Amino acid sequence: MVVESLTKDSFRETIRGTENLAVVEFYAPWCRTCRTTTPRYEQLAKLLAAEGRKADFYKVDFKANQALCF
């Protein structure tokens, strides 16, 4: 999986453990803008991975993990 989902339980450890640039998308499942941009975000993650760029892509569901967003 190119874009890994994070939760409040896995966020801190995952971000601290990455040696690469960590790019995190905070999204809400009900958000129309998020639903529009998420496929582009995933496409960018795949493109950079195919090129061998060192960046790790993550996503956090705002609704399920509100404590991370404030």
GUKE-673631 format. One line per field, with one value per residue: z negated, y negated, x of N, C-alpha, C in turn; residue number from 1. Coordinates in steps of 0.001 Angstrom, whole numbers, plus 500000, padded with zeros to 6 digits. Layout:
REM residues N
nz: c(Z:...) $
ny: c(Y:...) $
nx: c(X:...) $
caz: c(Z:...) $
cay: c(Y:...) $
cax: c(X:...) $
cz: c(Z:...) $
cy: c(Y:...) $
cx: c(X:...) $
resi: c(NUM:...) $
REM end
This chain:
REM residues 70
nz: c(500000:500882:499635:496292:493734:490719:487156:484002:482246:483686:484896:483743:483229:485793:487376:486053:486514:489192:491752:493920:495711:494276:495352:494619:494985:493752:493539:494091:494290:495196:496529:499422:500881:499914:500878:503531:503742:502659:504484:506169:504389:503692:506200:506591:504544:505512:507899:507010:505509:507522:508882:507106:505110:501830:499790:497468:497428:495750:494307:492382:490855:490089:488725:487225:485693:484130:482051:482933:484632:483443) $
ny: c(501187:497852:495502:495222:495830:494083:494069:492609:494161:495244:493145:491373:493108:494148:491844:490832:492928:492945:492571:491034:488225:487386:487325:486252:486671:485242:486073:486027:488318:487432:485102:483227:481971:483346:485922:485428:484669:486806:489064:487900:487379:490008:490855:489229:490240:492850:492263:490960:493046:494910:493591:493787:491926:490635:490584:490895:491646:490880:491210:489754:490284:487789:487697:490081:489793:487390:486229:486046:483943:481484) $
nx: c(500858:500615:499783:499454:497111:496638:496101:495090:496492:498610:499916:501985:504213:504675:505247:507486:509216:509833:512238:512185:510753:507699:504464:501316:497892:495080:491791:488214:485593:483125:483597:483454:485504:487733:487184:487563:490250:491710:492128:494058:496103:496823:497662:499914:501529:501983:503328:505689:506791:507280:509265:511289:511577:512158:509799:507199:503823:500852:497548:494944:491937:489882:487409:487349:489608:489861:491338:493956:493899:493726) $
caz: c(500000:501016:498613:495099:492814:489341:486118:482872:481592:484507:485512:483177:483443:487232:487853:485461:487034:490615:492086:495093:495550:493974:495874:493997:495411:492805:494364:493506:495299:495694:497169:500878:501330:499580:501812:504826:503712:502223:505594:506645:503344:503863:507469:506336:503737:506417:508837:506317:505151:508757:509222:506066:504186:500439:499070:496978:497468:494759:494229:491081:490894:489090:487930:486296:484917:483928:481098:483684:485499:482673) $
cay: c(500000:496650:494565:495990:495180:493982:493759:491927:495113:495552:491926:490890:494088:494253:490618:490779:494019:492827:491913:490215:487167:487914:486487:486739:486080:485330:486006:486431:489098:486701:483866:483324:481595:484467:487015:485023:484599:488067:489837:487217:487615:491384:490903:488632:491205:493929:491703:490754:494365:495511:492880:494039:490790:491040:489921:491818:491001:491377:490498:489842:489976:486752:488036:491155:489463:485943:485791:485733:482770:480237) $
cax: c(500000:501439:499321:499105:496175:497110:495123:495730:497387:499785:500446:503250:505277:504939:505888:508839:510027:510151:513507:511909:509766:506366:503392:500086:496627:493974:490587:486939:484890:481955:484054:483474:486843:488621:486912:488106:491719:492324:492706:495269:497105:497270:498377:501220:502292:502406:504301:506967:507325:507792:510502:512280:511702:512059:508711:506184:502513:499909:496279:494287:490503:489607:486226:487666:490823:489810:492353:495180:493701:493630) $
cz: c(500000:499965:497432:494215:491407:488416:484991:482165:482374:485024:485020:483477:484927:487742:487299:486064:488494:490822:493249:494727:495300:494438:495360:494511:494293:493604:493549:494597:495921:496508:498686:501432:501064:500555:503195:504834:503347:503383:506151:505664:503503:505156:507308:505544:504618:507372:508186:505911:506378:509192:508190:505114:502757:499689:498672:496873:496518:494879:492869:491249:489741:488166:486864:485361:484635:482993:481805:484432:484745:481877) $
cy: c(498757:495612:495386:495180:495209:493674:493032:492848:495361:494309:491574:491844:494178:493037:490506:491814:493884:492081:490947:489043:487815:486901:487071:485954:486312:485118:486386:487156:488357:485462:484040:482977:482726:485622:486702:485089:485928:488905:489199:487412:489020:491551:490331:489591:492336:493450:491544:492079:495038:494869:493091:492884:491262:490180:490987:491066:491701:490604:490766:489414:489018:487152:489085:490822:487971:485430:485431:484419:481457:479986) $
cx: c(500898:501079:498814:498157:496753:495946:495853:496720:498672:500517:501851:504410:505661:505699:507309:509765:510416:511465:513322:511006:508413:505322:502089:498891:495605:492705:489357:486151:483703:482331:484178:484859:487835:488425:487465:489631:492390:492861:493989:496425:497694:498065:499792:502106:502819:503491:505668:507608:507935:509111:511608:512497:511470:511054:507704:504864:501554:498604:495646:492838:490194:488462:486544:488824:490917:490890:493666:495087:493616:494878) $
resi: c(1:2:3:4:5:6:7:8:9:10:11:12:13:14:15:16:17:18:19:20:21:22:23:24:25:26:27:28:29:30:31:32:33:34:35:36:37:38:39:40:41:42:43:44:45:46:47:48:49:50:51:52:53:54:55:56:57:58:59:60:61:62:63:64:65:66:67:68:69:70) $
REM end
